Amino acid sequence: MKVLSLFANIGVAEAYLYDIGMNVVVANELIERRAKLYSEIYPETNMICGDITDPHIMSKIIEESRIQGVEIVMATPPCQGMSTAGQQEDDDERNKLICYVLEVVKKLHPRYVFIENVPLFLSTYIDIDEEKILIPELIKRELGNEYVINTYVIDTKDYGVPQMRERAMLLLSNIAETIRWELPSKEDKLVTMEDAIGSLPMLDPYVKDISDEERKIMFPHYEERKEQALKISPWHNPPHHVKRQVVAMQHTPTGCSAFDNAVYFPVKEDGKPVKGYHNTYSRQKWNVPAYTVTMDNRKISSQNNVHPGRIEYENEDGECIYSDARTLTLYELMIIMSLPHDWPVPIKTSEAFLRRIIGEGIPPLFVKKVFMKLIEGANEDGKA
């Protein structure tokens, strides 16, 4: 089946679709840098770079989609205006981008529609012709006569993804279709951090505000561990941090925050205590899926970003020193996001850029399973 991907970014969501026979023939992305990388990863897709609110760009999307025979519209509009990590402003113009998705659907009349966003998407009001209306009500009003609309709030951890990530999902089926698009069943077993990255060897951070001599004392195995990590993946690079944060995390047990430390409490550059929430300077847990990957995943001081770690040794004072006093590497984030190991991202791509993009995406393994549910339904209908 042929797919149009709106707000495609660099194509995180569609990473497995080609493997299951879904052909993303047209994609649209606003930001040129992202669109260019998308085309490097998916060279056979017609990427239309530009603002979907521009009538010229909208016309190109519609025209190319008709030429290619698009059957499914997949839309993942920006969520910053509704995200709990954002400002949550009702008048954020990005909240209205759903209107352009509806315009595309009404012009193309695809067989199926996939819409994904944060859970607050379902309770957000937008202004349409001086009327405040809930987004789900708007979708029902505009498309309810032509589509069966199934609405869900899901957590990707329930579908084999090693990450807790709540999302709103709308799966629309044209009333002419005998197969209704529904979510697959939840899976019984959770994939934990231990399952996902527990087999990877210890990796020390690169402490950027110390000398090479001090680094050899603080992390005597740094070079060999780095070499071993880069043999696993070029994206498994030691994250860079400052010494005061690293020391705090060396004394922070798995699943705990450095704010719980009596002595090795997080401090600023001037030595004063840091003020923050307990989900910052916080190590993840081994026995559960990872916390939600955010765009700001490079910082120890941001939400639940630090590797779970293990007791590496006891120092001469009898204190436990914990390994991996760092944020997750990009390679570890890719695993937690369920990206394929052979995802063809050019090695020249900026790591900082990729980290931010990954924090915006929906885990592609979950997307794959949602599309597989549609394929299985079609296959069963064909046999009948």
DRENMIVO-288744 format. One record per residue (C-alpha): residue number from 1; x, y, z; residue in three letters. Coordinates in Angstrom, 2 decimals, m for minus. Layout:
N
pt pos=NUM, X=X, Y=Y, Z=Z, code=ALA
...
// end
This chain:
384
pt pos=1, X=0.00, Y=0.00, Z=0.00, code=MET
pt pos=2, X=1.19, Y=3.50, Z=m0.79, code=LYS
pt pos=3, X=1.64, Y=6.02, Z=2.03, code=VAL
pt pos=4, X=1.88, Y=9.80, Z=2.35, code=LEU
pt pos=5, X=3.87, Y=10.91, Z=5.42, code=SER
pt pos=6, X=3.05, Y=14.41, Z=6.70, code=LEU
pt pos=7, X=5.35, Y=16.22, Z=9.18, code=PHE
pt pos=8, X=7.80, Y=13.47, Z=8.29, code=ALA
pt pos=9, X=10.86, Y=14.91, Z=10.05, code=ASN
pt pos=10, X=13.71, Y=12.50, Z=9.15, code=ILE
pt pos=11, X=11.47, Y=9.45, Z=8.95, code=GLY
pt pos=12, X=11.80, Y=7.88, Z=12.40, code=VAL
pt pos=13, X=8.19, Y=6.63, Z=12.34, code=ALA
pt pos=14, X=8.52, Y=4.85, Z=9.00, code=GLU
pt pos=15, X=11.80, Y=3.05, Z=9.71, code=ALA
pt pos=16, X=10.21, Y=m0.43, Z=9.36, code=TYR
pt pos=17, X=7.39, Y=0.26, Z=6.91, code=LEU
pt pos=18, X=9.31, Y=m0.73, Z=3.79, code=TYR
pt pos=19, X=10.14, Y=m4.08, Z=5.43, code=ASP
pt pos=20, X=6.45, Y=m4.95, Z=5.70, code=ILE
pt pos=21, X=5.43, Y=m3.87, Z=2.20, code=GLY
pt pos=22, X=4.31, Y=m0.32, Z=2.93, code=MET
pt pos=23, X=5.68, Y=2.09, Z=0.34, code=ASN
pt pos=24, X=6.04, Y=5.69, Z=1.55, code=VAL
pt pos=25, X=5.87, Y=7.37, Z=m1.84, code=VAL
pt pos=26, X=5.43, Y=11.01, Z=m0.78, code=VAL
pt pos=27, X=6.60, Y=12.88, Z=2.34, code=ALA
pt pos=28, X=6.42, Y=16.47, Z=3.52, code=ASN
pt pos=29, X=8.68, Y=18.24, Z=5.99, code=GLU
pt pos=30, X=8.97, Y=21.94, Z=6.77, code=LEU
pt pos=31, X=12.64, Y=22.20, Z=7.80, code=ILE
pt pos=32, X=15.14, Y=21.83, Z=4.97, code=GLU
pt pos=33, X=17.86, Y=20.17, Z=7.06, code=ARG
pt pos=34, X=15.46, Y=17.46, Z=8.17, code=ARG
pt pos=35, X=14.00, Y=16.99, Z=4.69, code=ALA
pt pos=36, X=17.49, Y=16.59, Z=3.22, code=LYS
pt pos=37, X=18.42, Y=13.90, Z=5.74, code=LEU
pt pos=38, X=15.08, Y=12.15, Z=5.13, code=TYR
pt pos=39, X=15.95, Y=11.95, Z=1.43, code=SER
pt pos=40, X=19.36, Y=10.48, Z=2.24, code=GLU
pt pos=41, X=17.73, Y=7.78, Z=4.37, code=ILE
pt pos=42, X=14.79, Y=7.18, Z=2.00, code=TYR
pt pos=43, X=16.04, Y=8.18, Z=m1.47, code=PRO
pt pos=44, X=13.08, Y=6.62, Z=m3.31, code=GLU
pt pos=45, X=10.48, Y=8.77, Z=m1.52, code=THR
pt pos=46, X=9.40, Y=12.02, Z=m3.14, code=ASN
pt pos=47, X=10.19, Y=14.51, Z=m0.36, code=MET
pt pos=48, X=8.35, Y=17.82, Z=m0.69, code=ILE
pt pos=49, X=10.12, Y=20.32, Z=1.53, code=CYS
pt pos=50, X=8.06, Y=23.31, Z=2.59, code=GLY
pt pos=51, X=5.27, Y=24.70, Z=4.73, code=ASP
pt pos=52, X=2.04, Y=22.72, Z=4.43, code=ILE
pt pos=53, X=0.12, Y=25.93, Z=5.20, code=THR
pt pos=54, X=1.48, Y=27.39, Z=1.95, code=ASP
pt pos=55, X=m1.16, Y=26.75, Z=m0.78, code=PRO
pt pos=56, X=1.59, Y=26.04, Z=m3.32, code=HIS
pt pos=57, X=3.15, Y=23.35, Z=m1.11, code=ILE
pt pos=58, X=m0.28, Y=21.91, Z=m0.29, code=MET
pt pos=59, X=m1.06, Y=21.67, Z=m4.01, code=SER
pt pos=60, X=2.22, Y=19.85, Z=m4.67, code=LYS
pt pos=61, X=1.47, Y=17.35, Z=m1.89, code=ILE
pt pos=62, X=m2.00, Y=16.66, Z=m3.24, code=ILE
pt pos=63, X=m0.92, Y=16.45, Z=m6.87, code=GLU
pt pos=64, X=2.00, Y=14.10, Z=m6.22, code=GLU
pt pos=65, X=m0.08, Y=11.93, Z=m3.89, code=SER
pt pos=66, X=m2.76, Y=11.53, Z=m6.56, code=ARG
pt pos=67, X=m0.17, Y=10.67, Z=m9.20, code=ILE
pt pos=68, X=1.39, Y=8.06, Z=m6.89, code=GLN
pt pos=69, X=m1.96, Y=6.59, Z=m5.85, code=GLY
pt pos=70, X=m1.64, Y=7.22, Z=m2.10, code=VAL
pt pos=71, X=m3.94, Y=4.95, Z=m0.05, code=GLU
pt pos=72, X=m2.86, Y=5.84, Z=3.49, code=ILE
pt pos=73, X=m2.16, Y=9.25, Z=5.03, code=VAL
pt pos=74, X=0.15, Y=9.19, Z=8.05, code=MET
pt pos=75, X=0.33, Y=12.44, Z=10.04, code=ALA
pt pos=76, X=2.42, Y=13.20, Z=13.11, code=THR
pt pos=77, X=2.02, Y=16.98, Z=13.55, code=PRO
pt pos=78, X=4.26, Y=18.89, Z=15.99, code=PRO
pt pos=79, X=3.15, Y=18.44, Z=19.58, code=CYS
pt pos=80, X=5.13, Y=21.12, Z=21.43, code=GLN
pt pos=81, X=2.04, Y=23.26, Z=21.90, code=GLY
pt pos=82, X=0.33, Y=20.41, Z=23.76, code=MET
pt pos=83, X=3.20, Y=18.47, Z=25.32, code=SER
pt pos=84, X=3.64, Y=18.33, Z=29.09, code=THR
pt pos=85, X=7.25, Y=19.33, Z=28.37, code=ALA
pt pos=86, X=6.05, Y=22.45, Z=26.54, code=GLY
pt pos=87, X=4.05, Y=25.56, Z=27.38, code=GLN
pt pos=88, X=0.63, Y=23.96, Z=26.67, code=GLN
pt pos=89, X=m0.84, Y=27.12, Z=25.17, code=GLU
pt pos=90, X=m4.25, Y=26.78, Z=23.53, code=ASP
pt pos=91, X=m3.41, Y=29.53, Z=21.04, code=ASP
pt pos=92, X=m0.15, Y=27.92, Z=19.90, code=ASP
pt pos=93, X=m0.45, Y=28.03, Z=16.09, code=GLU
pt pos=94, X=1.08, Y=24.56, Z=15.81, code=ARG
pt pos=95, X=m2.05, Y=23.13, Z=17.44, code=ASN
pt pos=96, X=m3.98, Y=24.13, Z=14.30, code=LYS
pt pos=97, X=m1.81, Y=22.10, Z=11.93, code=LEU
pt pos=98, X=m4.33, Y=19.29, Z=12.27, code=ILE
pt pos=99, X=m6.61, Y=21.41, Z=10.03, code=CYS
pt pos=100, X=m4.21, Y=20.92, Z=7.12, code=TYR
pt pos=101, X=m4.17, Y=17.16, Z=7.72, code=VAL
pt pos=102, X=m7.96, Y=17.20, Z=7.44, code=LEU
pt pos=103, X=m7.72, Y=19.23, Z=4.24, code=GLU
pt pos=104, X=m5.36, Y=16.63, Z=2.73, code=VAL
pt pos=105, X=m7.68, Y=13.78, Z=3.72, code=VAL
pt pos=106, X=m10.75, Y=15.51, Z=2.28, code=LYS
pt pos=107, X=m8.98, Y=16.07, Z=m1.04, code=LYS
pt pos=108, X=m7.34, Y=12.64, Z=m1.35, code=LEU
pt pos=109, X=m10.06, Y=10.42, Z=0.20, code=HIS
pt pos=110, X=m7.49, Y=7.77, Z=1.23, code=PRO
pt pos=111, X=m8.53, Y=4.32, Z=2.37, code=ARG
pt pos=112, X=m6.95, Y=4.80, Z=5.80, code=TYR
pt pos=113, X=m5.54, Y=7.58, Z=8.00, code=VAL
pt pos=114, X=m3.01, Y=7.35, Z=10.85, code=PHE
pt pos=115, X=m2.81, Y=10.37, Z=13.21, code=ILE
pt pos=116, X=m0.47, Y=10.43, Z=16.21, code=GLU
pt pos=117, X=0.24, Y=13.01, Z=18.90, code=ASN
pt pos=118, X=0.57, Y=13.52, Z=22.65, code=VAL
pt pos=119, X=m2.42, Y=12.55, Z=24.85, code=PRO
pt pos=120, X=m3.35, Y=16.22, Z=25.41, code=LEU
pt pos=121, X=m4.11, Y=16.35, Z=21.68, code=PHE
pt pos=122, X=m7.48, Y=14.82, Z=22.58, code=LEU
pt pos=123, X=m8.38, Y=17.52, Z=25.10, code=SER
pt pos=124, X=m7.01, Y=20.59, Z=23.34, code=THR
pt pos=125, X=m9.29, Y=23.32, Z=22.00, code=TYR
pt pos=126, X=m8.44, Y=25.33, Z=18.88, code=ILE
pt pos=127, X=m10.12, Y=28.39, Z=17.32, code=ASP
pt pos=128, X=m11.86, Y=27.68, Z=14.03, code=ILE
pt pos=129, X=m13.81, Y=30.59, Z=12.54, code=ASP
pt pos=130, X=m14.05, Y=32.22, Z=15.98, code=GLU
pt pos=131, X=m15.35, Y=28.98, Z=17.50, code=GLU
pt pos=132, X=m13.43, Y=27.04, Z=20.14, code=LYS
pt pos=133, X=m13.64, Y=23.34, Z=19.40, code=ILE
pt pos=134, X=m11.93, Y=20.24, Z=20.72, code=LEU
pt pos=135, X=m9.61, Y=18.69, Z=18.15, code=ILE
pt pos=136, X=m11.37, Y=15.27, Z=18.24, code=PRO
pt pos=137, X=m14.71, Y=17.01, Z=17.74, code=GLU
pt pos=138, X=m13.30, Y=18.88, Z=14.75, code=LEU
pt pos=139, X=m12.01, Y=15.63, Z=13.23, code=ILE
pt pos=140, X=m15.39, Y=13.97, Z=13.76, code=LYS
pt pos=141, X=m17.23, Y=16.94, Z=12.26, code=ARG
pt pos=142, X=m14.99, Y=17.12, Z=9.19, code=GLU
pt pos=143, X=m14.48, Y=13.41, Z=8.51, code=LEU
pt pos=144, X=m17.13, Y=11.51, Z=10.47, code=GLY
pt pos=145, X=m19.42, Y=11.05, Z=7.47, code=ASN
pt pos=146, X=m16.69, Y=9.40, Z=5.40, code=GLU
pt pos=147, X=m14.58, Y=7.58, Z=8.02, code=TYR
pt pos=148, X=m14.91, Y=5.26, Z=10.99, code=VAL
pt pos=149, X=m12.72, Y=6.89, Z=13.64, code=ILE
pt pos=150, X=m11.03, Y=4.79, Z=16.33, code=ASN
pt pos=151, X=m9.41, Y=6.86, Z=19.09, code=THR
pt pos=152, X=m6.88, Y=5.55, Z=21.62, code=TYR
pt pos=153, X=m4.42, Y=6.64, Z=24.28, code=VAL
pt pos=154, X=m1.59, Y=4.13, Z=24.39, code=ILE
pt pos=155, X=1.75, Y=3.55, Z=26.07, code=ASP
pt pos=156, X=4.34, Y=2.15, Z=23.68, code=THR
pt pos=157, X=5.77, Y=m0.06, Z=26.45, code=LYS
pt pos=158, X=2.68, Y=m2.26, Z=26.04, code=ASP
pt pos=159, X=3.71, Y=m3.11, Z=22.47, code=TYR
pt pos=160, X=7.22, Y=m4.50, Z=22.87, code=GLY
pt pos=161, X=9.01, Y=m1.13, Z=22.91, code=VAL
pt pos=162, X=11.56, Y=m0.69, Z=25.75, code=PRO
pt pos=163, X=10.26, Y=2.79, Z=26.54, code=GLN
pt pos=164, X=7.32, Y=4.30, Z=28.42, code=MET
pt pos=165, X=5.82, Y=6.77, Z=25.97, code=ARG
pt pos=166, X=2.16, Y=7.74, Z=26.07, code=GLU
pt pos=167, X=0.59, Y=8.81, Z=22.78, code=ARG
pt pos=168, X=m2.82, Y=9.64, Z=21.37, code=ALA
pt pos=169, X=m3.69, Y=7.56, Z=18.31, code=MET
pt pos=170, X=m6.48, Y=7.98, Z=15.76, code=LEU
pt pos=171, X=m6.94, Y=5.26, Z=13.16, code=LEU
pt pos=172, X=m9.46, Y=6.15, Z=10.46, code=LEU
pt pos=173, X=m11.00, Y=3.71, Z=8.01, code=SER
pt pos=174, X=m12.95, Y=4.83, Z=4.98, code=ASN
pt pos=175, X=m16.55, Y=3.60, Z=5.33, code=ILE
pt pos=176, X=m16.17, Y=1.90, Z=1.94, code=ALA
pt pos=177, X=m13.50, Y=m0.44, Z=3.41, code=GLU
pt pos=178, X=m14.53, Y=m3.81, Z=4.84, code=THR
pt pos=179, X=m11.47, Y=m3.81, Z=7.13, code=ILE
pt pos=180, X=m11.52, Y=m1.39, Z=10.06, code=ARG
pt pos=181, X=m8.11, Y=m0.26, Z=11.26, code=TRP
pt pos=182, X=m7.68, Y=m1.06, Z=14.95, code=GLU
pt pos=183, X=m4.79, Y=m1.29, Z=17.38, code=LEU
pt pos=184, X=m3.10, Y=m4.65, Z=17.94, code=PRO
pt pos=185, X=m3.55, Y=m6.30, Z=21.33, code=SER
pt pos=186, X=m1.25, Y=m5.33, Z=24.17, code=LYS
pt pos=187, X=1.66, Y=m7.69, Z=24.79, code=GLU
pt pos=188, X=2.06, Y=m9.56, Z=28.06, code=ASP
pt pos=189, X=5.79, Y=m9.09, Z=28.60, code=LYS
pt pos=190, X=7.45, Y=m5.70, Z=29.04, code=LEU
pt pos=191, X=10.86, Y=m5.16, Z=27.47, code=VAL
pt pos=192, X=13.03, Y=m3.64, Z=30.20, code=THR
pt pos=193, X=16.18, Y=m1.56, Z=30.13, code=MET
pt pos=194, X=18.06, Y=m4.71, Z=31.13, code=GLU
pt pos=195, X=16.63, Y=m6.51, Z=28.10, code=ASP
pt pos=196, X=17.42, Y=m3.62, Z=25.81, code=ALA
pt pos=197, X=20.91, Y=m2.43, Z=26.79, code=ILE
pt pos=198, X=21.93, Y=m4.59, Z=29.76, code=GLY
pt pos=199, X=24.41, Y=m6.63, Z=27.71, code=SER
pt pos=200, X=26.44, Y=m3.58, Z=26.70, code=LEU
pt pos=201, X=29.75, Y=m3.19, Z=28.57, code=PRO
pt pos=202, X=30.48, Y=m0.29, Z=30.92, code=MET
pt pos=203, X=31.27, Y=3.04, Z=29.28, code=LEU
pt pos=204, X=32.77, Y=6.04, Z=31.05, code=ASP
pt pos=205, X=31.78, Y=9.63, Z=30.23, code=PRO
pt pos=206, X=34.17, Y=12.11, Z=28.70, code=TYR
pt pos=207, X=34.77, Y=14.68, Z=31.44, code=VAL
pt pos=208, X=35.44, Y=17.88, Z=29.57, code=LYS
pt pos=209, X=36.75, Y=20.11, Z=32.35, code=ASP
pt pos=210, X=39.68, Y=17.99, Z=33.59, code=ILE
pt pos=211, X=43.17, Y=17.29, Z=32.28, code=SER
pt pos=212, X=44.21, Y=14.08, Z=30.54, code=ASP
pt pos=213, X=46.26, Y=13.16, Z=33.62, code=GLU
pt pos=214, X=43.26, Y=13.57, Z=35.92, code=GLU
pt pos=215, X=41.11, Y=11.58, Z=33.50, code=ARG
pt pos=216, X=43.52, Y=8.64, Z=33.70, code=LYS
pt pos=217, X=43.19, Y=8.70, Z=37.48, code=ILE
pt pos=218, X=39.41, Y=9.20, Z=37.54, code=MET
pt pos=219, X=38.66, Y=6.73, Z=34.72, code=PHE
pt pos=220, X=41.66, Y=4.47, Z=34.15, code=PRO
pt pos=221, X=39.74, Y=2.33, Z=31.61, code=HIS
pt pos=222, X=38.27, Y=5.22, Z=29.62, code=TYR
pt pos=223, X=40.21, Y=4.70, Z=26.38, code=GLU
pt pos=224, X=39.76, Y=0.94, Z=26.15, code=GLU
pt pos=225, X=36.06, Y=1.18, Z=27.00, code=ARG
pt pos=226, X=35.57, Y=3.88, Z=24.38, code=LYS
pt pos=227, X=37.37, Y=1.77, Z=21.76, code=GLU
pt pos=228, X=35.19, Y=m1.23, Z=22.61, code=GLN
pt pos=229, X=32.02, Y=0.89, Z=22.43, code=ALA
pt pos=230, X=32.85, Y=2.33, Z=19.01, code=LEU
pt pos=231, X=33.38, Y=m1.19, Z=17.67, code=LYS
pt pos=232, X=29.77, Y=m1.91, Z=18.66, code=ILE
pt pos=233, X=28.47, Y=1.20, Z=16.90, code=SER
pt pos=234, X=29.83, Y=4.55, Z=15.69, code=PRO
pt pos=235, X=26.90, Y=6.10, Z=17.59, code=TRP
pt pos=236, X=28.06, Y=4.56, Z=20.91, code=HIS
pt pos=237, X=30.27, Y=7.51, Z=21.79, code=ASN
pt pos=238, X=30.93, Y=8.58, Z=25.43, code=PRO
pt pos=239, X=28.69, Y=11.56, Z=26.27, code=PRO
pt pos=240, X=30.46, Y=14.74, Z=27.42, code=HIS
pt pos=241, X=29.78, Y=16.11, Z=30.91, code=HIS
pt pos=242, X=31.39, Y=18.32, Z=33.55, code=VAL
pt pos=243, X=33.16, Y=16.79, Z=36.53, code=LYS
pt pos=244, X=30.81, Y=18.02, Z=39.28, code=ARG
pt pos=245, X=27.84, Y=16.30, Z=37.59, code=GLN
pt pos=246, X=29.76, Y=13.11, Z=36.92, code=VAL
pt pos=247, X=30.96, Y=12.86, Z=40.53, code=VAL
pt pos=248, X=27.39, Y=13.28, Z=41.76, code=ALA
pt pos=249, X=26.21, Y=10.46, Z=39.51, code=MET
pt pos=250, X=29.11, Y=8.18, Z=40.47, code=GLN
pt pos=251, X=27.61, Y=8.21, Z=43.97, code=HIS
pt pos=252, X=23.99, Y=7.80, Z=42.85, code=THR
pt pos=253, X=22.52, Y=4.26, Z=42.86, code=PRO
pt pos=254, X=20.40, Y=2.77, Z=40.08, code=THR
pt pos=255, X=16.89, Y=4.24, Z=39.97, code=GLY
pt pos=256, X=17.77, Y=7.12, Z=42.31, code=CYS
pt pos=257, X=18.36, Y=10.86, Z=41.96, code=SER
pt pos=258, X=21.53, Y=12.63, Z=43.04, code=ALA
pt pos=259, X=19.19, Y=14.93, Z=44.99, code=PHE
pt pos=260, X=18.88, Y=12.01, Z=47.46, code=ASP
pt pos=261, X=22.63, Y=12.06, Z=48.12, code=ASN
pt pos=262, X=23.59, Y=13.34, Z=51.55, code=ALA
pt pos=263, X=27.13, Y=14.32, Z=50.51, code=VAL
pt pos=264, X=27.45, Y=14.21, Z=46.72, code=TYR
pt pos=265, X=24.54, Y=16.55, Z=46.04, code=PHE
pt pos=266, X=24.33, Y=18.31, Z=42.64, code=PRO
pt pos=267, X=26.09, Y=21.68, Z=42.75, code=VAL
pt pos=268, X=26.54, Y=24.62, Z=40.41, code=LYS
pt pos=269, X=29.86, Y=25.85, Z=39.09, code=GLU
pt pos=270, X=30.13, Y=28.18, Z=42.11, code=ASP
pt pos=271, X=29.59, Y=25.27, Z=44.52, code=GLY
pt pos=272, X=26.05, Y=26.24, Z=45.52, code=LYS
pt pos=273, X=23.42, Y=23.45, Z=45.62, code=PRO
pt pos=274, X=21.34, Y=22.97, Z=42.50, code=VAL
pt pos=275, X=17.57, Y=23.37, Z=42.81, code=LYS
pt pos=276, X=15.58, Y=20.91, Z=40.73, code=GLY
pt pos=277, X=13.11, Y=18.07, Z=40.50, code=TYR
pt pos=278, X=13.86, Y=14.50, Z=41.55, code=HIS
pt pos=279, X=13.45, Y=13.28, Z=37.97, code=ASN
pt pos=280, X=16.61, Y=15.25, Z=37.08, code=THR
pt pos=281, X=20.13, Y=14.08, Z=37.93, code=TYR
pt pos=282, X=18.29, Y=10.78, Z=37.95, code=SER
pt pos=283, X=19.39, Y=7.29, Z=36.97, code=ARG
pt pos=284, X=16.95, Y=5.06, Z=35.12, code=GLN
pt pos=285, X=15.97, Y=1.60, Z=36.39, code=LYS
pt pos=286, X=17.05, Y=m1.73, Z=34.95, code=TRP
pt pos=287, X=13.87, Y=m3.69, Z=35.68, code=ASN
pt pos=288, X=11.36, Y=m1.54, Z=33.77, code=VAL
pt pos=289, X=11.21, Y=0.04, Z=30.30, code=PRO
pt pos=290, X=13.04, Y=3.33, Z=29.87, code=ALA
pt pos=291, X=11.38, Y=6.61, Z=30.71, code=TYR
pt pos=292, X=10.21, Y=8.74, Z=27.80, code=THR
pt pos=293, X=13.07, Y=9.94, Z=25.63, code=VAL
pt pos=294, X=12.86, Y=13.73, Z=25.35, code=THR
pt pos=295, X=14.51, Y=16.16, Z=22.96, code=MET
pt pos=296, X=16.83, Y=17.35, Z=25.75, code=ASP
pt pos=297, X=18.43, Y=13.94, Z=26.26, code=ASN
pt pos=298, X=22.09, Y=15.02, Z=26.34, code=ARG
pt pos=299, X=21.95, Y=16.56, Z=29.81, code=LYS
pt pos=300, X=22.37, Y=14.91, Z=33.20, code=ILE
pt pos=301, X=20.35, Y=17.83, Z=34.58, code=SER
pt pos=302, X=17.29, Y=17.03, Z=32.44, code=SER
pt pos=303, X=14.54, Y=14.42, Z=32.97, code=GLN
pt pos=304, X=15.53, Y=10.80, Z=33.68, code=ASN
pt pos=305, X=18.44, Y=10.82, Z=31.25, code=ASN
pt pos=306, X=21.17, Y=9.01, Z=33.19, code=VAL
pt pos=307, X=22.22, Y=5.41, Z=32.51, code=HIS
pt pos=308, X=21.06, Y=2.96, Z=35.24, code=PRO
pt pos=309, X=24.65, Y=2.01, Z=36.11, code=GLY
pt pos=310, X=26.00, Y=m0.79, Z=38.30, code=ARG
pt pos=311, X=28.21, Y=m0.91, Z=41.36, code=ILE
pt pos=312, X=31.69, Y=m0.79, Z=39.86, code=GLU
pt pos=313, X=33.77, Y=m0.82, Z=43.05, code=TYR
pt pos=314, X=34.04, Y=0.45, Z=46.63, code=GLU
pt pos=315, X=36.49, Y=3.25, Z=47.30, code=ASN
pt pos=316, X=38.85, Y=3.43, Z=50.27, code=GLU
pt pos=317, X=36.11, Y=5.09, Z=52.35, code=ASP
pt pos=318, X=33.76, Y=2.16, Z=51.73, code=GLY
pt pos=319, X=31.52, Y=4.16, Z=49.39, code=GLU
pt pos=320, X=29.95, Y=2.42, Z=46.39, code=CYS
pt pos=321, X=31.01, Y=3.95, Z=43.08, code=ILE
pt pos=322, X=28.54, Y=3.40, Z=40.25, code=TYR
pt pos=323, X=29.50, Y=2.89, Z=36.62, code=SER
pt pos=324, X=28.23, Y=4.77, Z=33.57, code=ASP
pt pos=325, X=27.92, Y=8.16, Z=35.27, code=ALA
pt pos=326, X=26.55, Y=9.67, Z=32.08, code=ARG
pt pos=327, X=23.51, Y=10.12, Z=29.92, code=THR
pt pos=328, X=22.60, Y=7.39, Z=27.47, code=LEU
pt pos=329, X=24.63, Y=7.26, Z=24.28, code=THR
pt pos=330, X=22.92, Y=7.91, Z=20.97, code=LEU
pt pos=331, X=23.23, Y=4.19, Z=20.20, code=TYR
pt pos=332, X=21.46, Y=3.31, Z=23.45, code=GLU
pt pos=333, X=18.75, Y=5.85, Z=22.65, code=LEU
pt pos=334, X=18.28, Y=4.30, Z=19.23, code=MET
pt pos=335, X=17.75, Y=0.91, Z=20.85, code=ILE
pt pos=336, X=15.28, Y=2.34, Z=23.35, code=ILE
pt pos=337, X=13.44, Y=4.08, Z=20.50, code=MET
pt pos=338, X=13.29, Y=0.66, Z=18.76, code=SER
pt pos=339, X=15.11, Y=1.91, Z=15.68, code=LEU
pt pos=340, X=16.61, Y=m0.84, Z=13.48, code=PRO
pt pos=341, X=20.31, Y=m1.49, Z=13.92, code=HIS
pt pos=342, X=20.84, Y=m1.09, Z=10.18, code=ASP
pt pos=343, X=18.90, Y=2.19, Z=9.87, code=TRP
pt pos=344, X=20.89, Y=3.92, Z=7.10, code=PRO
pt pos=345, X=21.68, Y=7.24, Z=8.76, code=VAL
pt pos=346, X=24.76, Y=8.80, Z=7.14, code=PRO
pt pos=347, X=27.68, Y=8.66, Z=9.57, code=ILE
pt pos=348, X=28.43, Y=12.34, Z=8.93, code=LYS
pt pos=349, X=25.13, Y=13.34, Z=10.60, code=THR
pt pos=350, X=25.47, Y=15.53, Z=13.68, code=SER
pt pos=351, X=24.95, Y=13.57, Z=16.89, code=GLU
pt pos=352, X=23.34, Y=16.56, Z=18.63, code=ALA
pt pos=353, X=20.89, Y=16.90, Z=15.73, code=PHE
pt pos=354, X=20.01, Y=13.20, Z=15.79, code=LEU
pt pos=355, X=19.51, Y=13.19, Z=19.55, code=ARG
pt pos=356, X=16.97, Y=16.00, Z=19.34, code=ARG
pt pos=357, X=15.14, Y=14.42, Z=16.41, code=ILE
pt pos=358, X=14.89, Y=11.05, Z=18.14, code=ILE
pt pos=359, X=13.37, Y=12.76, Z=21.17, code=GLY
pt pos=360, X=10.55, Y=14.06, Z=18.95, code=GLU
pt pos=361, X=9.74, Y=10.76, Z=17.29, code=GLY
pt pos=362, X=7.33, Y=7.90, Z=17.84, code=ILE
pt pos=363, X=8.98, Y=4.46, Z=18.29, code=PRO
pt pos=364, X=8.94, Y=2.85, Z=14.84, code=PRO
pt pos=365, X=8.45, Y=m0.69, Z=16.19, code=LEU
pt pos=366, X=5.06, Y=0.43, Z=17.54, code=PHE
pt pos=367, X=4.20, Y=1.98, Z=14.15, code=VAL
pt pos=368, X=5.20, Y=m1.24, Z=12.44, code=LYS
pt pos=369, X=2.88, Y=m3.28, Z=14.66, code=LYS
pt pos=370, X=m0.03, Y=m0.90, Z=14.04, code=VAL
pt pos=371, X=0.44, Y=m1.23, Z=10.28, code=PHE
pt pos=372, X=0.89, Y=m5.01, Z=10.60, code=MET
pt pos=373, X=m2.54, Y=m5.16, Z=12.23, code=LYS
pt pos=374, X=m4.02, Y=m3.58, Z=9.09, code=LEU
pt pos=375, X=m2.11, Y=m5.96, Z=6.82, code=ILE
pt pos=376, X=m3.22, Y=m9.00, Z=8.83, code=GLU
pt pos=377, X=m6.83, Y=m7.84, Z=8.65, code=GLY
pt pos=378, X=m6.57, Y=m7.46, Z=4.88, code=ALA
pt pos=379, X=m4.99, Y=m10.90, Z=4.54, code=ASN
pt pos=380, X=m7.70, Y=m12.55, Z=6.62, code=GLU
pt pos=381, X=m10.38, Y=m10.74, Z=4.60, code=ASP
pt pos=382, X=m8.77, Y=m11.96, Z=1.39, code=GLY
pt pos=383, X=m8.79, Y=m15.56, Z=2.58, code=LYS
pt pos=384, X=m12.44, Y=m15.28, Z=3.56, code=ALA
// end
